Amino acid sequence: MFNDLSEDSRIWIYQSNKELNNDQVSEISSELNEFLKTWNTHGKPISCSHQVKYSRFIIIAAENTLEISGCSIDSSVAFIQSLEKKYSIVLLDKMDVAYRNNQTIDIISLKDFKQMVKNKSITSRTIVFNNLVSNVSELNSHWETTVEDSWHGRFL
């Protein structure tokens, strides 16, 4: 299970450009379970897990006990690309920003984000998702944070 992984487990966050419905979340979770059962590095299984958060984010975590090879990462990216095709979503666009807009999570381009900061529609206290966090500890403490406390703060 995801919560059983160590705090230094490496993570990858894939942000969907569309909110997933409950059926899609369930299907994607099942597909992730199947993929991760076979995910390996240099022929050795990877101790890993996943979660889908807020019907928007696919988070894969892997213990740092093995050096995860480029081929292993390539296979996970290929799997994510297959999800993009199957569900007509975008998961690999790193130029989109996710932020909380009241009770919803909105995804906008970095260009639009900068403009909203300039217009003060987004402030230093707006909650953003810092998808650059690299391990479970950072995910728990710095993923969902304010603009001023994340890399997004450079646009203030």
C-alpha positions in Angstrom: 0.0 0.0 0.0 1.0 3.6 -0.7 1.1 4.5 3.0 3.4 1.6 3.8 6.2 3.0 1.6 9.1 4.8 3.3 9.2 8.6 3.4 12.2 8.6 1.0 10.4 6.6 -1.7 10.7 8.3 -5.0 7.6 9.6 -6.6 6.3 10.7 -10.0 3.2 12.8 -10.3 1.0 12.9 -13.5 -1.6 15.6 -13.6 -4.7 15.2 -15.7 -6.0 18.1 -17.7 -9.5 16.8 -17.0 -11.2 15.7 -13.8 -11.7 11.9 -13.9 -15.0 10.4 -13.0 -15.4 7.7 -10.4 -15.4 4.9 -13.0 -12.3 6.2 -14.7 -10.5 6.5 -11.3 -11.4 2.9 -10.5 -10.4 1.6 -13.9 -7.1 3.5 -13.9 -6.3 2.3 -10.4 -6.9 -1.3 -11.5 -4.7 -0.8 -14.6 -2.0 0.8 -12.4 -2.2 -2.2 -10.0 -1.6 -4.6 -12.9 1.2 -2.6 -14.4 3.0 -2.1 -11.1 2.8 -5.8 -10.3 5.1 -6.4 -13.3 7.2 -3.2 -13.1 10.9 -4.1 -12.6 14.4 -2.8 -12.9 17.2 -5.0 -14.2 14.8 -8.0 -13.8 14.1 -7.2 -10.1 10.6 -6.3 -9.0 10.2 -2.7 -7.7 8.5 -2.2 -4.4 6.0 0.4 -5.4 2.4 1.6 -5.1 0.2 4.3 -6.5 -2.7 6.6 -5.6 -5.1 8.7 -7.6 -5.7 12.0 -5.7 -8.6 14.4 -6.2 -9.6 12.7 -9.4 -6.8 14.7 -11.1 -3.4 13.3 -10.0 -1.8 9.9 -10.6 1.0 9.4 -8.1 3.4 6.5 -8.4 5.9 5.8 -5.6 8.8 3.4 -5.5 11.1 2.4 -2.7 14.7 3.6 -3.2 16.1 0.2 -2.4 17.0 -0.4 -6.1 18.4 1.9 -8.7 15.4 2.4 -11.0 16.8 2.2 -14.6 16.0 4.4 -17.5 14.3 1.5 -19.2 12.0 1.1 -16.1 11.1 4.8 -16.2 10.6 4.5 -20.0 8.1 1.7 -19.4 6.2 3.7 -16.9 6.0 6.7 -19.2 4.8 4.4 -22.0 2.1 3.1 -19.6 1.1 6.7 -18.8 0.9 7.4 -22.5 -1.4 4.5 -23.0 -3.7 5.9 -20.3 -3.7 9.3 -22.1 -4.9 7.6 -25.3 -7.4 5.3 -23.7 -9.1 8.1 -21.6 -8.5 11.1 -23.9 -6.6 13.0 -21.2 -3.2 14.7 -21.0 -1.0 13.5 -18.2 2.5 14.5 -19.4 2.2 18.2 -20.0 4.5 19.8 -17.4 3.6 23.3 -18.5 0.2 23.3 -16.9 -0.4 24.5 -13.3 -2.9 23.1 -10.9 -4.4 25.3 -8.2 -7.3 25.4 -5.8 -10.1 27.7 -6.9 -12.4 27.5 -3.9 -13.5 23.9 -3.7 -12.4 22.9 -7.2 -9.0 22.2 -8.7 -8.3 24.1 -11.9 -5.6 23.4 -14.4 -4.3 26.3 -16.5 -1.3 26.9 -18.7 1.8 28.5 -17.2 1.2 31.6 -19.4 -2.3 32.0 -18.0 -1.1 31.4 -14.5 1.5 34.2 -14.8 -1.3 36.5 -16.1 -3.6 35.6 -13.2 -0.8 36.4 -10.8 -0.3 39.7 -12.5 -4.0 40.4 -12.3 -4.0 39.3 -8.7 -6.6 36.6 -9.4 -4.0 34.3 -7.9 -2.2 35.5 -4.8 0.7 34.4 -2.6 -1.8 32.5 -0.5 -3.5 30.6 -3.4 -3.0 26.8 -3.0 -1.0 25.2 -5.8 0.2 21.7 -6.4 4.0 21.4 -6.6 4.4 18.4 -8.8 8.2 18.8 -8.6 8.3 17.1 -5.2 10.5 14.1 -5.4 9.7 11.7 -2.5 6.8 10.7 -0.2 8.0 13.0 2.6 7.9 16.1 0.2 4.6 14.9 -1.1 3.1 14.9 2.4 4.6 18.3 3.4 5.1 20.4 0.2 3.0 19.1 -2.6 -0.2 21.0 -1.8 1.1 24.4 -0.7 0.8 28.1 -1.2 2.2 29.9 -4.2 4.7 31.8 -1.9 6.0 28.5 -0.5 6.5 26.7 -3.9 8.5 27.3 -7.1 5.4 29.1 -8.4 6.4 32.0 -6.0 8.9 33.3 -8.6 6.0 34.8 -10.5 4.8 37.0 -7.6 
